[in-house]
Amino acid sequence: MEKVCIILAIIIYLAVLLYLGFKYSKKNLSVSDYYLGGRKLGPYVTAMSAEASDMSSWLLLGLPGVAYASGICDAFWTALGLGIGTYLNWLLCAKRLRHYTEITGSVTVPDFFENRFRDKSHILMAVSAIVIVIFFIPYTGSGFAACGKLFSSLFGIDYFVAMIISAVIIVTYTAAGGFLAASTTDFIQSVVMSVALICVVCFGVSCCGSTAVIYDYSHSLDGFMSISSMFSDTGAVPYGPITVLSTMAWGLGYFGMPHILLRFMAIEDPKKIKLSRRIGTVWVFIAMSVAIAIGVIARCMSHVGALGEADNFLADPETAVIEIANLLSTHGVLAAFLAGVIMAGILACTMSTCDSQLLAASSSISENILVSVLGIKIDEKKKMIIARVTLVIISIIGMIIARDPASSVFKIVSFAWAGFGGAFGPVMLLALFWKRTNTPGAIAGMISGGVMIFVWKFLVRPMGGALDIYELLPAFIVSLLFTVAVSLATKEPDKEIQKEFDKVFELSK
């Protein structure tokens, strides 16, 4: 009976998503509608869909898993950096990008870069579209992997089969409904995620006996509750200033995230951005704090024997929330239904990011590369078909990447996040705030930032020591320096471009 209740909750949730997908498919009359929703998002949907698409499966799988395995230090500094980055992204980029993309008629992030700098060579669009494809496909794969872990653990079915089924559902409603469906479902998913977080915390505390038990146990582990050291089986490991700076650099990634920036471009009323900023920022700080708390609670549950034999810790810390939900399902019909809501919350984390990433990657290939760069002339109806076919192809590649059940959600997400932050972040900020930025500078910044991600990740960082820094930070700095240096060394932008910049500046006051 418990399994039936869980399945029922998940089926209801998935049915709502599919219904919305097909409902909004009727409103997609053009590619602009499909990828940007006609700029009709309200402030609440904008805020919550932006943050839900941001958090991904990392919120209910990756972040609690990090806290469970090594204490709160790494998770705390990561969350703090992300929280600050969320606020600054809304504060600095949202209104300017909204005005800029409307004035220039830009539908995607590559569109904006090309139109902002009047790049008739299409090199800038091609580079930015390729960056999106390179880093979004593995990012999408991490979401499929999270779904596979969930269904495999819940129903005992083969991981690969579970991953394929969940991927098909995501692709179906996204391909049908486009941006409006993705944004509306993301809003619903943020609510489901919130309910899941609350349920897990309340049940976890009851299993441990009291908050006092959790407090005493977590503080008895050397370094587990410290923000200056990490817990390990051999003792506390110091977490120095360089590591703190490196970890907080996660927040820099926001300035280059296409699926989040698209929400800024799509809000209906720029005057409501302040409201969206407040809602989104508060939710992010609360949600991440609760997710870290879940990792601490789950560790104590393992200690007291609630998740198996006492002191028999989870082999995969990223399944902590799944294991808690499974335990909850054994406490009656209502509890089983709540467990289903938690499982749906994990799906919500995953789907809310996957759908947005699929749309961004699809638009980069179909709209930016095929139509704009290669100059293939096709009518609006065929564009829609190509957009959906491209989305399916990208999904298949993502499934291939996610085929390994041992893949880490946290590691895949951190690499893709660094890619966008390093390649796009500095260029986006300078495009919005520095009039002197030009096409050669933007191209140099994107390429140098993207290349540095791979160089630092695979060649420099493995050397360890002071070089063991999250690749986003050095890539961001390199991209910033290259953009500024090349812009200053080459011809300044035309007067028309500078006048447009001044116009956006005035509108954004």
C-alpha positions as CSV (number, residue, x, y, z in Angstrom):
1,M,0.0,0.0,0.0
2,E,2.9,2.4,0.8
3,K,4.4,2.0,-2.6
4,V,1.0,2.6,-4.2
5,C,0.7,5.9,-2.3
6,I,4.2,7.0,-3.4
7,I,3.5,6.1,-7.0
8,L,0.1,7.9,-6.8
9,A,1.7,11.2,-5.6
10,I,4.4,11.0,-8.3
11,I,1.8,10.2,-11.0
12,I,-0.3,13.2,-10.0
13,Y,2.7,15.4,-10.1
14,L,3.9,14.2,-13.5
15,A,0.4,14.4,-15.0
16,V,0.2,18.1,-14.0
17,L,3.5,18.7,-15.8
18,L,2.4,16.9,-18.9
19,Y,-0.9,18.8,-18.9
20,L,0.8,22.1,-18.7
21,G,3.2,21.2,-21.5
22,F,0.4,20.4,-23.9
23,K,-1.7,23.3,-22.7
24,Y,1.0,25.9,-23.5
25,S,1.9,24.2,-26.8
26,K,-1.1,25.9,-28.3
27,K,0.3,29.3,-27.3
28,N,3.6,28.8,-29.1
29,L,2.9,30.7,-32.4
30,S,6.5,31.6,-33.1
31,V,10.1,30.6,-32.1
32,S,10.1,33.7,-30.0
33,D,7.1,32.4,-28.0
34,Y,8.7,29.0,-27.8
35,Y,12.0,30.2,-26.4
36,L,11.0,33.3,-24.4
37,G,7.3,33.1,-23.8
38,G,6.5,36.4,-25.5
39,R,8.0,38.2,-22.5
40,K,4.9,37.6,-20.5
41,L,6.2,36.2,-17.1
42,G,4.8,37.7,-13.9
43,P,7.1,38.6,-11.0
44,Y,6.3,35.5,-8.9
45,V,6.7,33.1,-11.8
46,T,9.9,34.9,-12.9
47,A,11.4,34.7,-9.4
48,M,10.6,31.1,-8.5
49,S,11.1,29.7,-12.0
50,A,14.6,31.3,-12.1
51,E,15.6,29.9,-8.7
52,A,14.0,26.5,-9.3
53,S,15.8,26.2,-12.6
54,D,19.0,27.2,-10.8
55,M,18.9,24.8,-7.9
56,S,18.5,21.5,-9.9
57,S,18.9,18.1,-8.3
58,W,21.9,19.6,-6.5
59,L,19.5,21.1,-3.9
60,L,18.0,17.8,-2.6
61,L,20.8,15.4,-3.6
62,G,24.2,17.1,-4.0
63,L,24.1,19.7,-1.2
64,P,22.8,17.3,1.5
65,G,25.2,14.7,0.3
66,V,28.2,17.1,0.8
67,A,27.0,18.0,4.3
68,Y,26.4,14.3,5.2
69,A,29.9,13.2,4.0
70,S,32.2,16.0,5.2
71,G,30.2,18.3,7.5
72,I,28.8,21.8,6.9
73,C,32.0,23.7,6.0
74,D,32.1,23.1,2.2
75,A,28.4,23.2,1.9
76,F,28.2,26.5,4.0
77,W,30.7,28.4,1.9
78,T,29.2,27.1,-1.3
79,A,25.7,28.1,-0.3
80,L,26.8,31.5,0.9
81,G,28.6,32.2,-2.4
82,L,25.5,31.1,-4.3
83,G,23.2,33.2,-2.1
84,I,25.2,36.4,-2.6
85,G,25.6,35.6,-6.3
86,T,21.8,35.2,-6.7
87,Y,21.2,38.6,-5.2
88,L,23.9,40.4,-7.2
89,N,22.7,38.8,-10.4
90,W,19.2,40.1,-9.9
91,L,20.5,43.5,-8.8
92,L,23.0,44.0,-11.5
93,C,21.8,42.1,-14.6
94,A,18.1,41.7,-14.5
95,K,16.7,45.1,-15.4
96,R,19.5,46.1,-17.8
97,L,19.3,42.8,-19.7
98,R,15.5,43.0,-19.9
99,H,15.7,46.4,-21.5
100,Y,18.7,45.6,-23.7
101,T,17.2,42.4,-25.1
102,E,13.8,44.2,-25.9
103,I,15.5,47.1,-27.6
104,T,17.7,44.8,-29.7
105,G,15.0,42.2,-30.3
106,S,17.1,39.4,-28.8
107,V,15.5,36.1,-27.9
108,T,18.4,34.1,-26.7
109,V,21.7,34.9,-24.9
110,P,23.8,34.4,-28.1
111,D,21.3,36.7,-29.8
112,F,22.0,39.4,-27.2
113,F,25.7,39.1,-27.5
114,E,25.6,39.5,-31.3
115,N,23.0,42.3,-31.3
116,R,24.7,44.2,-28.4
117,F,28.0,44.4,-30.4
118,R,26.5,44.5,-33.9
119,D,28.7,41.5,-34.9
120,K,27.9,40.9,-38.5
121,S,30.5,38.1,-38.8
122,H,28.4,35.9,-36.5
123,I,31.6,34.7,-34.8
124,L,30.4,35.9,-31.4
125,M,27.1,34.1,-31.8
126,A,28.7,30.9,-33.0
127,V,31.2,30.9,-30.0
128,S,28.5,31.6,-27.4
129,A,26.2,28.9,-29.0
130,I,29.0,26.3,-28.9
131,V,29.8,27.2,-25.3
132,I,26.1,26.6,-24.4
133,V,26.0,23.2,-26.1
134,I,29.3,22.0,-24.6
135,F,28.4,22.8,-21.1
136,F,24.6,22.3,-21.1
137,I,24.6,18.7,-22.4
138,P,26.5,17.3,-19.4
139,Y,24.5,19.6,-17.1
140,T,21.3,18.0,-18.5
141,G,22.9,14.6,-18.1
142,S,23.4,15.2,-14.4
143,G,19.6,15.8,-14.1
144,F,18.8,12.6,-15.9
145,A,21.3,10.8,-13.6
146,A,19.5,12.2,-10.5
147,C,16.2,10.9,-11.9
148,G,17.7,7.5,-12.5
149,K,19.0,7.3,-8.9
150,L,15.6,8.2,-7.6
151,F,13.5,5.7,-9.5
152,S,16.1,2.9,-9.2
153,S,16.3,3.3,-5.4
154,L,12.5,3.7,-5.0
155,F,11.3,0.8,-7.2
156,G,14.3,-1.4,-7.4
157,I,14.4,-1.2,-11.2
158,D,17.4,-0.9,-13.4
159,Y,19.1,2.5,-13.2
160,F,19.4,2.9,-17.0
161,V,15.7,2.1,-17.6
162,A,14.6,4.5,-14.8
163,M,16.8,7.2,-16.2
164,I,15.3,6.8,-19.7
165,I,11.7,6.9,-18.5
166,S,12.2,10.1,-16.5
167,A,14.1,11.7,-19.4
168,V,11.3,10.9,-21.8
169,I,8.7,12.7,-19.5
170,I,10.9,15.8,-19.2
171,V,11.5,15.9,-23.0
172,T,7.8,15.5,-23.7
173,Y,6.4,18.4,-21.8
174,T,9.3,20.7,-22.6
175,A,9.3,19.9,-26.4
176,A,5.5,20.5,-26.4
177,G,5.1,23.6,-24.3
178,G,8.4,25.4,-24.6
179,F,9.4,28.3,-22.3
180,L,6.0,29.1,-20.9
181,A,5.5,25.5,-19.9
182,A,9.0,25.2,-18.5
183,S,8.6,28.5,-16.5
184,T,5.1,27.6,-15.1
185,T,6.1,24.1,-14.2
186,D,9.3,25.5,-12.5
187,F,7.1,27.7,-10.3
188,I,5.0,24.6,-9.3
189,Q,8.2,22.7,-8.8
190,S,9.6,25.3,-6.4
191,V,6.5,24.8,-4.2
192,V,6.9,21.0,-4.3
193,M,10.6,21.4,-3.5
194,S,9.8,23.6,-0.5
195,V,7.2,21.1,0.8
196,A,9.7,18.2,0.4
197,L,12.4,20.1,2.4
198,I,10.0,20.7,5.3
199,C,8.8,17.1,5.4
200,V,12.3,15.7,5.4
201,V,13.5,17.9,8.2
202,C,10.5,17.3,10.4
203,F,10.6,13.5,10.0
204,G,14.3,13.4,10.3
205,V,14.3,15.2,13.6
206,S,11.6,12.9,15.0
207,C,13.7,9.8,14.0
208,C,16.7,11.1,15.8
209,G,14.6,11.8,18.9
210,S,15.2,15.5,19.3
211,T,17.2,18.4,18.0
212,A,19.4,18.0,21.1
213,V,20.5,14.5,20.0
214,I,21.4,15.9,16.6
215,Y,23.3,18.8,18.1
216,D,25.3,16.7,20.5
217,Y,26.2,14.1,17.9
218,S,27.1,16.5,15.1
219,H,29.3,18.5,17.5
220,S,31.0,15.4,18.7
221,L,32.5,14.8,15.3
222,D,35.8,16.7,14.9
223,G,35.3,19.4,12.3
224,F,31.8,18.3,11.3
225,M,30.0,21.6,12.4
226,S,33.0,23.9,11.8
227,I,33.1,26.4,9.0
228,S,36.9,26.5,9.1
229,S,37.6,22.8,8.8
230,M,36.1,19.8,7.1
231,F,35.2,16.5,8.7
232,S,37.0,13.3,7.6
233,D,37.5,9.8,9.1
234,T,41.0,10.7,10.0
235,G,40.2,14.0,11.7
236,A,39.4,17.6,10.8
237,V,40.9,19.0,7.6
238,P,41.7,22.8,7.7
239,Y,39.7,24.9,5.3
240,G,41.9,27.9,4.6
241,P,41.1,31.4,3.2
242,I,42.1,30.4,-0.4
243,T,39.7,27.5,-0.2
244,V,36.9,29.7,1.1
245,L,37.4,32.2,-1.7
246,S,37.5,29.3,-4.2
247,T,34.3,27.8,-2.9
248,M,32.4,31.1,-2.7
249,A,33.4,31.6,-6.3
250,W,30.3,29.5,-7.1
251,G,28.4,32.7,-6.9
252,L,30.2,34.1,-9.9
253,G,28.6,31.5,-12.1
254,Y,25.2,33.2,-12.0
255,F,26.3,36.1,-14.3
256,G,26.7,33.6,-17.1
257,M,23.8,31.1,-16.6
258,P,21.7,31.2,-19.8
259,H,18.7,29.5,-18.3
260,I,18.5,32.0,-15.5
261,L,19.3,35.0,-17.7
262,L,16.4,34.0,-19.9
263,R,14.0,34.7,-17.0
264,F,15.3,38.2,-16.8
265,M,14.7,38.7,-20.5
266,A,11.1,37.3,-20.3
267,I,9.6,39.2,-17.3
268,E,6.6,41.2,-18.5
269,D,7.1,44.3,-16.4
270,P,10.7,45.5,-15.6
271,K,9.3,47.5,-12.7
272,K,8.5,44.2,-10.9
273,I,12.1,43.0,-11.0
274,K,12.7,44.3,-7.4
275,L,9.9,42.1,-6.1
276,S,11.2,39.1,-8.0
277,R,14.7,39.7,-6.6
278,R,13.4,39.8,-3.0
279,I,11.3,36.6,-3.4
280,G,14.0,34.7,-5.3
281,T,16.9,35.6,-2.9
282,V,15.0,34.8,0.3
283,W,13.9,31.5,-1.1
284,V,17.4,30.5,-2.2
285,F,18.9,31.3,1.2
286,I,16.2,29.4,3.1
287,A,16.2,26.4,0.8
288,M,20.0,25.9,0.9
289,S,20.1,26.3,4.6
290,V,17.4,23.6,5.0
291,A,19.2,21.3,2.5
292,I,22.5,21.5,4.6
293,A,20.5,20.8,7.7
294,I,19.1,17.7,6.1
295,G,22.6,16.4,5.5
296,V,23.4,16.9,9.2
297,I,20.1,15.2,10.3
298,A,20.7,12.3,7.9
299,R,24.1,11.7,9.3
300,C,22.6,11.5,12.8
301,M,19.9,9.2,11.6
302,S,22.6,6.8,10.3
303,H,24.3,7.1,13.7
304,V,21.2,6.1,15.7
305,G,20.2,3.3,13.3
306,A,17.2,5.0,11.7
307,L,18.6,4.4,8.2
308,G,19.8,0.8,8.8
309,E,22.2,-0.5,11.4
310,A,23.7,2.0,13.9
311,D,26.8,3.8,12.5
312,N,26.4,2.0,9.2
313,F,26.7,5.1,6.9
314,L,25.4,5.5,3.4
315,A,27.6,4.3,0.6
316,D,26.2,7.1,-1.6
317,P,25.6,10.3,0.5
318,E,23.6,11.8,-2.4
319,T,20.8,9.3,-1.8
320,A,20.2,10.6,1.8
321,V,16.9,12.3,1.0
322,I,15.7,9.3,-1.0
323,E,16.5,6.9,2.0
324,I,14.7,9.2,4.4
325,A,11.6,9.3,2.1
326,N,11.7,5.5,1.9
327,L,11.8,5.2,5.7
328,L,8.9,7.7,6.0
329,S,6.8,5.6,3.6
330,T,6.7,2.7,6.1
331,H,4.7,4.8,8.7
332,G,1.2,4.6,7.2
333,V,-0.8,5.7,4.2
334,L,-0.5,9.5,4.8
335,A,3.2,9.2,5.5
336,A,3.6,7.2,2.3
337,F,1.8,9.9,0.4
338,L,4.1,12.5,1.9
339,A,7.1,10.3,0.9
340,G,5.7,10.5,-2.6
341,V,5.7,14.3,-2.3
342,I,9.3,14.2,-1.3
343,M,10.2,12.0,-4.2
344,A,8.3,14.4,-6.4
345,G,10.3,17.2,-4.9
346,I,13.5,15.5,-6.0
347,L,12.0,15.2,-9.5
348,A,11.0,18.9,-9.3
349,C,14.7,19.8,-8.5
350,T,15.8,17.9,-11.5
351,M,13.1,18.7,-14.0
352,S,13.0,22.4,-13.3
353,T,16.6,22.6,-14.4
354,C,16.6,20.1,-17.2
355,D,13.7,21.7,-19.1
356,S,15.3,25.1,-19.0
357,Q,18.7,23.7,-20.1
358,L,17.2,21.7,-22.9
359,L,15.5,24.8,-24.2
360,A,18.7,26.9,-24.0
361,A,20.8,24.3,-25.7
362,S,18.1,23.6,-28.4
363,S,17.9,27.4,-29.2
364,S,21.6,27.6,-29.5
365,I,21.7,24.9,-32.2
366,S,18.4,25.5,-34.1
367,E,18.0,29.3,-33.9
368,N,21.6,30.5,-33.4
369,I,23.8,28.1,-35.4
370,L,21.5,26.8,-38.1
371,V,19.5,29.9,-38.8
372,S,21.8,32.8,-37.8
373,V,25.3,31.5,-38.4
374,L,24.8,29.1,-41.3
375,G,22.1,31.3,-42.8
376,I,19.6,28.5,-43.5
377,K,16.3,30.1,-44.5
378,I,13.2,28.3,-43.2
379,D,9.7,29.4,-42.3
380,E,8.3,29.7,-38.8
381,K,6.6,26.3,-38.8
382,K,9.8,24.5,-39.8
383,K,11.7,26.4,-37.2
384,M,9.4,25.0,-34.6
385,I,9.9,21.5,-35.9
386,I,13.7,21.9,-35.9
387,A,13.7,23.3,-32.4
388,R,11.8,20.3,-31.1
389,V,13.9,17.8,-33.0
390,T,17.1,19.5,-31.7
391,L,15.8,19.3,-28.2
392,V,15.2,15.5,-28.5
393,I,18.7,14.9,-30.0
394,I,20.4,16.9,-27.2
395,S,18.4,14.8,-24.7
396,I,19.6,11.6,-26.2
397,I,23.2,12.7,-25.9
398,G,22.5,13.7,-22.3
399,M,21.1,10.2,-21.6
400,I,24.3,8.7,-23.0
401,I,26.4,10.8,-20.6
402,A,24.2,9.8,-17.7
403,R,24.3,6.1,-18.4
404,D,26.8,5.4,-15.6
405,P,24.9,5.0,-12.2
406,A,28.1,6.0,-10.3
407,S,28.2,9.5,-11.9
408,S,28.2,12.2,-9.2
409,V,25.5,14.9,-9.6
410,F,27.6,17.4,-7.6
411,K,30.7,17.0,-9.7
412,I,28.9,17.2,-13.1
413,V,27.0,20.3,-12.0
414,S,30.1,22.0,-10.6
415,F,32.0,21.6,-13.9
416,A,29.1,22.8,-16.1
417,W,28.4,25.7,-13.7
418,A,32.1,26.8,-13.9
419,G,31.9,26.6,-17.7
420,F,29.1,29.1,-18.0
421,G,30.5,31.4,-15.3
422,G,33.9,31.5,-16.8
423,A,33.0,31.9,-20.4
424,F,29.9,34.1,-20.1
425,G,30.0,35.9,-16.7
426,P,32.6,38.6,-17.3
427,V,31.5,39.2,-20.9
428,M,27.8,39.7,-19.7
429,L,28.8,42.1,-16.9
430,L,31.0,44.2,-19.1
431,A,28.5,44.2,-21.9
432,L,25.9,45.6,-19.5
433,F,28.2,48.0,-17.6
434,W,31.2,49.0,-19.8
435,K,30.5,51.0,-22.9
436,R,34.0,50.4,-24.3
437,T,33.5,46.6,-24.6
438,N,33.7,45.5,-28.2
439,T,33.3,42.4,-30.4
440,P,37.0,41.3,-30.3
441,G,37.1,41.7,-26.6
442,A,33.9,39.7,-26.1
443,I,35.1,36.9,-28.3
444,A,38.5,36.8,-26.6
445,G,36.8,36.8,-23.1
446,M,34.5,33.9,-24.0
447,I,37.2,31.7,-25.6
448,S,39.8,32.4,-22.9
449,G,37.3,31.7,-20.1
450,G,36.0,28.5,-21.7
451,V,39.5,27.2,-22.4
452,M,40.8,28.0,-18.9
453,I,38.0,25.8,-17.4
454,F,39.5,22.8,-19.1
455,V,43.1,23.8,-18.5
456,W,42.6,24.4,-14.8
457,K,40.3,21.5,-14.2
458,F,42.4,18.8,-15.9
459,L,46.0,20.2,-15.9
460,V,46.5,22.7,-13.1
461,R,44.2,21.7,-10.3
462,P,45.4,18.1,-10.1
463,M,48.8,19.5,-8.9
464,G,47.1,20.2,-5.6
465,G,48.3,22.5,-2.9
466,A,47.6,26.2,-3.5
467,L,46.5,25.4,-7.0
468,D,43.6,23.3,-5.8
469,I,41.1,26.0,-6.6
470,Y,37.6,25.7,-8.1
471,E,38.2,26.3,-11.9
472,L,35.5,29.0,-12.1
473,L,37.6,31.5,-10.2
474,P,40.7,31.5,-12.4
475,A,38.6,31.2,-15.5
476,F,36.5,34.2,-14.5
477,I,39.6,36.3,-13.8
478,V,41.3,35.3,-17.1
479,S,38.1,36.0,-19.1
480,L,37.7,39.4,-17.5
481,L,41.3,40.4,-18.2
482,F,41.2,39.2,-21.8
483,T,37.9,41.0,-22.5
484,V,39.2,44.3,-21.1
485,A,42.7,44.1,-22.6
486,V,41.5,43.1,-26.1
487,S,38.7,45.7,-26.1
488,L,41.2,48.5,-25.2
489,A,43.7,47.3,-27.8
490,T,41.2,47.3,-30.6
491,K,38.8,49.9,-32.1
492,E,36.1,51.4,-29.8
493,P,32.4,50.6,-30.6
494,D,30.5,52.7,-33.1
495,K,28.6,55.7,-31.9
496,E,25.3,53.9,-32.6
497,I,26.3,51.2,-30.2
498,Q,27.3,53.7,-27.6
499,K,24.1,55.6,-27.9
500,E,22.1,52.4,-27.4
501,F,24.2,51.7,-24.3
502,D,23.3,55.1,-22.9
503,K,19.6,54.6,-23.7
504,V,19.6,51.3,-21.7
505,F,21.5,53.0,-18.9
506,E,18.8,55.6,-18.6
507,L,15.9,53.1,-18.8
508,S,17.5,51.0,-16.0
509,K,17.8,53.8,-13.5
